Amino acid sequence: MLGGKVKGGAHGAYPSLAKLEDDDLAFTTDFRQLYLSLVQEWWGYGGDFLTVKGLKPLGLIKA
């Protein structure tokens, strides 16, 4: 993501080289967290979009 309101850097946990799945890195961030971040932090929608799944936004947008 690009823009003046976007927090720079890596978001989420780094994958472990000790925990491979079929010789590939195991993902640590659910892609739905990105969607949740956009909907709640960028668009300002306060509903329960994906929060029923126990997901939390990534904190991508500066306040």
C-alpha positions in Angstrom: 0.0 0.0 0.0 1.2 3.5 -0.8 0.2 6.9 0.5 0.8 9.5 3.2 -1.6 8.0 5.7 -0.1 4.4 5.4 2.2 3.3 8.2 5.4 2.0 6.6 7.1 -1.2 7.4 6.2 -4.9 7.7 2.9 -5.7 9.3 2.2 -9.0 11.0 4.5 -11.7 12.3 7.5 -12.9 10.3 7.3 -16.5 9.1 9.6 -19.0 10.8 12.2 -20.9 8.8 11.9 -23.7 11.3 8.2 -24.2 10.6 7.8 -25.0 6.9 4.7 -26.5 5.3 5.5 -28.7 2.3 8.9 -27.0 2.1 7.2 -23.5 1.9 7.0 -20.8 4.4 3.8 -21.0 6.5 1.7 -17.8 6.3 1.3 -15.8 9.4 -1.2 -13.1 8.3 -4.7 -13.9 7.0 -5.4 -11.9 3.8 -8.8 -11.1 5.3 -7.0 -8.9 7.9 -5.9 -6.7 5.0 -9.5 -6.3 3.8 -10.7 -5.7 7.4 -8.0 -3.0 7.8 -9.1 -1.2 4.6 -12.8 -1.4 5.5 -12.4 -0.2 9.1 -9.4 2.0 9.0 -9.6 3.6 5.5 -13.3 3.6 4.8 -14.3 4.1 8.5 -16.9 1.4 8.5 -17.6 0.5 12.1 -19.7 -2.7 11.5 -18.7 -6.2 12.4 -17.2 -6.9 9.0 -15.1 -10.1 9.5 -14.7 -9.5 13.2 -17.0 -12.4 13.8 -14.2 -14.6 12.6 -11.9 -13.3 15.4 -9.8 -11.3 12.9 -8.2 -8.0 13.9 -7.1 -5.2 11.6 -3.4 -4.8 10.9 -3.1 -1.1 11.9 -2.0 0.1 8.4 -3.5 3.6 8.5 -2.1 6.5 10.6 -4.7 8.1 12.9 
